[in-house]
Amino acid sequence: MKNLAYKIPEDVVIEILSRLPVKTLLRFKCASTTWFTIIGSHCFIQKHLNMALEDSNKARLFIVHRSNKYEKFLTSFVNDDELTLQTNLSFDTKHLGRISCVMGPCHGLFCIYYERHNKLLLWNPATRETKDIPKSSIPLPSNENTAQYVGFGFDSNTRDYKVVKILIQFHRDRYSDYHVEVYTLSTNSWRKIEATISDFDLCSYMFPTYWNGTYYWWGQTEEDYEDIIVCFDMCIEQFYKILLPTEVLPMVHGRNRYANHCFTEYNGSLGVIFCFMGVTTSLCELWTMNGHGAKVSWTKQYYIGLFEPRTMRPLMILKSKIILFTNKNHDIIPYDHVTQTYASSSSR
């Protein structure tokens, strides 16, 4: 193997290695000192990351199943024909209790948050490695009437991973103070930023998402409790407020309806499945965002349909027309909005 490594030009070796999965690269680091140096170099790591980004068009669904002693991670991959549930990855919680939030995947990494212990860590499921994120030494407000939210993403300008942490301190006069910190992986440290953020609260019961350098949460305005989307740009470290389409606002504020929206990818854009659970029927529509940050407009893609209330919530869109729902038993139920039929459900 050593002689073979020297016979092949180094640029060819780098090109071949950059197309291999992480687990294979970890084994190949032991093949020769030359390959060990190549695979561990900063230039190769960046090249391998770029190759992974070019191959990021595969739809993936990541599901977390909970147990009493540990978290069981089940990664679901989607091929051209069917939804296939693959490797069941168990993750030890190190006696930290229940996981509050799993953020990712972001270029293969996940960020796991334990709110009870104010603990964050990074997890690479390919290598089974974890990294504890140190707690911030920046003093926090002493008032207990607070809420904390986190987001995880990638800064394409500095080629670095970041975690943003938002602490909202509530007051009796409905005025709130905001404390924002950013963790950077390369420096392994936190710093406070003076971000422009005000007049809204974030929703902990609706799932956030990361998309192309920006992290998105669901929120509400403090003044009139209007539903909005709040996003944080990982590159310029600024917050933006995105208003929902005017056509869906009457349904958002309608009585006897429970909003159960979700973010999804649709034809290369970030979309939202607006799902309103009513007493007698449930209504779903797919909209996509055009633009970025504060300059966002909405386009309605299609009306998914009216459903009987089945205690289902949407997960994502597949192949532009298949909507994946999950029910109270955590089964995955594909629905074809063109034929208006359900496919056979996938087990957990």
Phi, psi and omega in degrees: 000322180296316179295322180296322181296326180281336181283328181275131178305144185297323181295329177288319178300315180297319181295320179290312183296327183293345181263003183264153177290164185298318183299322178292320179297323179297323177288320184290342176297338179270358184287321180198161177294328179296312180293325177300317180292318181297309185294330181272356183284151180296321181297319180292319179301318179292322179294318179296322177296317179297321178296321179294323180293324178293337181259021185271015182274359178281131179287133180227144176235128183244123187240137178249123173250134186261150171222177185288326188252339183205169178258129179257119182260125181241111181267128182249125178253147183245124174258192185288341188249323187206167174274120184243122177272126185243219197309132176267109185256118178269137181235123181284127181277358179055038177061027178269356179091197183290141176285132180275324185205137173244116182253131180130188004283146174236101182054039176093351181253151174240149173245126185246132186239127173251101185294322184301321181256005182051048186243135177234144173211156176260143182226129175252102183294337180290321181258353184063022181264147176233155176225123176287131174271124183296150176287148181289143176265003181285128181300140180250159176301144184276346181296132181282344182279071185227162173225144183234137180227150181227156175217152185225134181194192187233131176268107184289340179286315181262357182055050185222152176270145182223150171237128176254136181235128182244124175247119180253122180254120185265147177236163184294331180276018178069010175269142183234144172259146183237131179238120186237131176232154179232129174261135178243127185296319185296327179262348181053044183211161177257154172212145179277138178240149178266072182275145177279104183212125182192166169067022175207161176238154180261153182259122182275342185268357178244139191285130174277183178202163174243137181209117172049054174086004182227139177255137186239132172240159167271143182209181177220145175287146182287330187286310184235011177058035178281134179292134180218175171244131178249132181230156179232121179278117184292335182281307184264355175056055177229150176263149175224153177248126182247123178280147179284160178304138181298334181290334182264349182300318178302326179286327179297320183267001182291150180284158177060028177232141178243118182285132180223060186279166173207151174278151178202158173273138178215110178052044176083005179238160174277127180238170177227130170267107177276119184232121183245116182270107179265182180288318183252332181218164174236137184243133179230139175221150177251125176235151176238152179269140174243125182101193187210147176065229183286339183263075183238133171239165185243145174231126177280123181273307175193160176272121184282318175141174174262138182231154168290145180296110185239019181053046179246153172226149182283153178245312184188172176254137175240139173048035172070348185223345181265122177257127177267124174249161170231146181251187183293342176269004180068021172285150176262121186242108177283138178231125178268111185286342179285311179271350181056047179229152175266139171272173178294139183285153176261140180286165182292000000 
